[in-house]
Amino acid sequence: LAAIRKPPEPPVWADYRAIFLTEKRIEGGVAFWQAHGELLARAEREYGVPAEIIVATIGVETVYGSYTGSHRVLDALTTLAFDFPRRAEFFRGEPEHFLLLVHEGVLDPLRMRGSYAGAMGVPQFLPSSFRNYAVDFDGDGQRNLWDGAADSIGSVANYYRSFGWQAGRPIAVPAKVEGQDYAALAEQGIEPRFDAQALAQAGITPLSDIGSDSAAMLVLEGSSGNEYWLGLHNFYMITRYNRSVNYAMSVFQLAHEIRSAREAASRSTLDR
């Protein structure tokens, strides 16, 4: 209870970015991609989710599996379901899913460890997400999100596709604003609902082409002032993993940095 009552994330994007877009996570992402390149390429082909988004999600969640949590999952879930009224409705079904996983032979109820919120494994799935979206990506007859990377990679990709990821579509683009009308659009939340005409009428100019996509207006507090972004459909899909603009932006930008670093390393190798 003490852990979940703490602020779940830094209040502004600048602080959040400083935590998740680090050299350690970028270099770790490149190494993870190099180690599991074939699996990531297959996941991208089969599910349509870019390899870098899969890698970055795992990097943000558990630093590529290096820390998956120390709380006993059974204790965390029952505490949140019955002794934490503010979120009890959300968590009430999770012990049931957990016990069904036990019944199905997937979990040892007393040994499983995870986050203070009951999230488990390399991708930090709650039991309901485990039951609905985890996949046996290596074909060994088990869905194992703790040891090895195959099932975690496939499960993250399957999660995004199941919520509606659109292959080949953009995720977010920076924007320029004029006047103050953009603020009213920003107050409408993170679901993309404004077309190019509505954006233009509010003085918002995308700095990259968004085509016919609808967008959400996002205002983030950066280290040098406000940053203005348009979150498109696939950005909204990242928030289905964690309903936070800061979280989704960290995955998006970490993914970009990992891909850039990997491509730079490949060019350096070729130059030799």
NORMO-V951750 format. One record per backbone hydrogen bond with DSSP energy under -1.0 kcal/mol. CO is the residue of the C=O (numbers start at 0). NH is the residue of the N-H. If there is no record, write none. Layout:
# NORMO-V951750
CO,NH  CO,NH
This chain:
# NORMO-V951750
0,4  11,15  12,16  13,17  14,18  15,19  16,20  21,25  22,26  23,27  24,28  25,29  26,30  27,31  28,32  29,33  30,34  31,35  35,39  36,40  37,41  38,42  39,43  40,44  41,45  42,46  43,47  49,53  50,54  51,55  52,56  53,57  54,58  55,59  56,60  57,61  57,63  58,62  61,65  61,66  70,113  71,75  72,76  73,77  74,78  75,79  76,80  77,81  78,82  83,86  86,90  87,91  90,93  92,96  93,97  94,98  95,99  96,100  97,101  98,102  99,103  100,105  101,104  107,111  111,72  113,70  114,117  118,114  119,124  124,119  125,129  126,130  127,131  128,132  129,133  134,136  144,121  148,152  149,153  150,154  151,155  152,156  153,157  154,158  155,159  156,160  157,161  158,162  159,164  160,163  165,168  170,231  172,229  173,206  175,204  179,182  181,185  182,186  184,187  185,188  193,214  194,198  195,199  196,200  197,201  198,203  199,202  202,177  204,175  209,212  214,192  214,193  215,230  217,228  219,221  219,226  220,13  221,224  224,221  226,219  227,174  228,217  229,172  230,215  231,235  232,236  233,237  234,238  237,240  237,241  241,243  243,247  244,248  245,249  246,250  247,251  248,252  249,253  250,254  251,255  252,256  253,257  254,258  255,259  256,260  257,261  258,262  259,263  260,264  261,265  262,266  263,267  264,268  265,269  266,270
